[in-house]
Every structure is written in C-alpha cells, then in structure tokens.
Amino acid sequence: MVLNCRHVWEYISGYLDNTLDEETRLDVERHLEHCEICSAILDSTRNILILTADDRVFELPVGYSERLHARLEQMMLESPPPDSEPESS
C-alpha cells in the first residue's frame, strides 16, 4: 500500500515503538526513503522522546517562555481555526 504523509504521521509512534505489523512498517520505511518532511518529523519525534527521557534539567534562556507564548498567540490570531469553512455570500 502506498502511504501519504498523513498516514505516516499516524504511524510514527507505532514505528518508533516497533509495534507496527511488518507490512505497515515496510510501507512507512518506503515512504520515509523519499519524503524529507516525514523523515524530519520522525527525527524530531525521536529527539523529543530522548529529551523527555533525560533526567537532567535544562534552563531556558531568559524571556523564552514569554517569546514563545507571544509567537503562539500571534500565529493563532493569523490563521483560521482548522474546522472553519469560508462563509458564502
């Protein structure tokens, strides 16, 4: 079966946990061979798992949280909600 990116995103956790059946795992690997975006998502997810499993505490730079929240708020205001549809006139 040929998988698109959305399918692969749904399988990322199972792929990392090695819980996918053999056929699905091979389909995911075939997709990852040519898709830079999904490969980057896989690497990022793997890195997040490694970092969250690390017992060390990392200090964030001064003002990081404020900048992050401001940026998220700005992005939320600029983009429409995912379930919204354009109104017809």
C-alpha positions in Angstrom: 0.0 0.0 0.0 1.3 3.5 -0.8 1.1 5.8 2.2 0.7 9.5 2.1 2.2 11.8 4.7 -0.9 11.9 6.9 -0.9 8.1 7.1 2.8 8.1 8.1 2.2 10.7 10.8 -0.5 8.4 12.3 2.1 5.6 12.4 5.1 7.5 13.8 4.5 6.3 17.4 4.0 2.7 16.4 7.0 2.9 14.1 9.2 4.2 17.0 7.8 1.7 19.4 8.2 -1.1 16.9 4.6 -2.1 17.3 3.5 -1.9 13.6 2.9 -5.1 11.7 5.6 -6.0 9.2 3.7 -4.8 6.1 2.8 -1.4 7.6 6.4 -0.9 8.9 7.8 -1.6 5.4 5.3 0.8 3.8 6.3 3.5 6.3 10.0 2.9 5.6 9.4 3.1 1.8 7.7 6.5 2.3 10.5 7.8 4.6 13.1 6.9 2.0 11.8 9.7 -0.3 9.9 12.1 1.9 12.1 14.7 3.6 9.2 16.2 5.6 8.2 12.9 7.2 11.8 11.9 7.8 12.3 15.3 9.7 9.1 14.6 11.7 10.4 11.2 12.6 13.8 12.6 13.7 12.1 15.4 15.7 9.8 12.9 17.4 12.7 10.6 18.2 14.6 13.6 19.6 11.7 14.7 21.8 11.4 11.2 23.2 15.2 11.2 24.0 15.0 14.6 25.6 11.9 13.9 27.7 13.5 10.6 29.0 16.6 12.6 30.1 16.5 13.3 33.8 18.6 16.4 33.6 17.0 19.8 33.9 17.8 22.5 31.3 17.5 26.2 32.0 15.6 28.1 29.3 17.0 31.4 28.2 15.6 34.5 29.9 12.4 35.6 28.3 12.0 32.4 26.3 8.5 31.5 27.7 7.2 35.0 27.0 8.5 35.0 23.5 7.1 31.5 22.9 3.6 32.5 24.2 3.6 35.7 22.2 4.6 33.8 19.0 1.9 31.2 19.5 -0.7 33.8 20.2 0.3 35.7 17.0 0.1 32.5 14.9 -3.3 31.6 16.3 -4.7 35.1 15.5 -3.3 35.0 12.0 -4.5 31.6 11.0 -8.2 30.5 10.8 -9.4 27.6 13.0 -8.9 24.2 11.3 -12.6 23.4 11.3 -13.7 26.8 9.9 -15.1 27.0 6.4 -15.2 30.2 4.4 -18.6 31.9 4.6 -20.6 32.0 1.4 -22.1 35.3 0.4 
